[in-house]
Amino acid sequence: MSSKPIITVFKNSPDEGAGLARDMRVRWALEEVSVPYDVRPVSLTDLKDPDYLALHPFGQIPVYWEGGLVLFESGAIVLHIAEHYPGLLPEDPDDRWRTITWMFAALNTVEPPIVDREVVEYFESDKPWQQERFAMVEERIRRRLDQLAAFLGDADWLHIDFSAADILMVHVLRRLEDTPILDDYPTLSAYIARARARPAYQRAFDAQLSIFTENQPTERPEPSQEQPASASASVFTQSFFHGTKADLKPGDHIVAGFPSNFLDAGNALSWSYFSATMDAAIWGAELAKGEGRERIYVVEPTGEIEDDPNLTDKKFPGNPSMSYRSREPLKIIAEVSNWQGHSPDQVRQMKDNLARLKADGQAEIID
Ligand SMILES: N[C@@H](CCC(=O)N[C@@H](CS)C(=O)NCC(=O)O)C(=O)O
C-alpha cells in the first residue's frame, strides 16, 4: 500500500473511550501489522453531512481511505489490512479461508444478538415487552457463547495463531464485559484478557481513548454533579493496569494493606492503586519496592473506585494520568507481556525528584 491510511473515528465516542466503537478494530489491526495511520475525528452531526454520506452510505464510522481507495464496514477494512500485510492471516490458502470464515462468524453469527441486547437495553426500555425480549436475546447470546467456548476449548486463538478473526471476535465479545453473562464463560473471559494484553491492542486502546479525552471540556463538574466512580458505573468498561514487582497470576487479588511503594517507611495503605494508562502503570512498576522483575498486570476492580487524590488536580487540572484507587481487591486478569519502560535517565530523574521531595518533607501519600 502506498499512502498512509486514514480512518474516521468519533470525536466524542458515546462509549466514553471504552474502545467499543468500530474504529477500535481497525486501529488494532493496523497496530498489529505496525502500519502508522491518521484519524479524522467526526461528530454525530458530521455523519449526516452529504459529503460524508458520499463516503459511507449508512453515515457511520469507520471510513477508511488509502490513496484512491475508500472503504467502509469494519470487517471489510480489517480483511483488507490482513490481506495486504503479513501477520493477521495464515499463509496456507485453506487455513486463510478457515480464518476468514471465523471473521464472518464473529460479525454475522456472534455480533448480531450482542448488538440486539444493547438495542433492547437502551432503546426499548419504554416497551411493555422489554423484559421478555431481553430474556430471549440473552438466551440467544448464551447459545452462541456456549458453542464458541466449546469450539475454543483449550486453544489460545480461533484458528492456529492470533489472527484478524480474533481481533473481530474479541472486539465483539467485549460488548458483554459490563454484563454478568461473561462470568459464566471463563474460557471466553480468559480469551478476551489474552487479547487485551497484546501491546498492539493497548496502543490502539490508548489512541482512541486520547481522542475522547482531548475532546472533553477542560472544566470539570463540581464534585456534587459528578457521577460516582465505580467499576460498574459506566455501561462500558475499559482496561486498568497495575505496575508492581510482585509475581502474580490471573485470578490472584491485589489487596490493600501494604506500605507505600514510594516511601521508605510508613503505615499500611488502605487503598490499592491502579491506572487506565500504561504510562502510569509503568512508573508504578519501575518505582515499586522489591527485587523482583517489573511487571504490569491488567486488573479488574471488584468494588468502588475513585480518582487517586495524589495525582488528581496536581500539575494539571483533573486526572490526566487516569489514576485511581479502590479499597476493594483488584483481580489480576492477565500480565502485559511486552511493554517499553522509561529510559534509565528518566527513571533516575524521577527517583531523584522523589528523594528530593522526601528530603524536603513533602513526600506524603494522601490515604
Ligand atoms: N457494520 C458496521 C457498523 C458501523 C457502526 O455501527 N458504527 C457506529 C459506531 S460503532 C456508528 O457510526 N454509529 C452512528 C450511527 O449509526 O449513526 C461496521 O462494522 O463498520
The ligand as an ORCA input file, in Angstrom:
! r2SCAN-3c Opt
* xyz 0 1
  N     -21.359     -2.770     10.393
  C     -20.697     -1.520     10.573
  C     -21.269     -0.848     11.798
  C     -20.701      0.538     11.980
  C     -21.332      1.227     13.177
  O     -22.361      0.795     13.725
  N     -20.720      2.326     13.592
  C     -21.264      3.033     14.721
  C     -20.166      3.298     15.726
  S     -19.522      1.800     16.396
  C     -21.774      4.382     14.242
  O     -21.154      5.068     13.470
  N     -22.938      4.762     14.757
  C     -23.524      6.017     14.455
  C     -24.753      5.845     13.628
  O     -25.069      4.709     13.208
  O     -25.427      6.869     13.432
  C     -19.180     -1.729     10.722
  O     -18.804     -2.773     11.257
  O     -18.399     -0.859     10.298
*
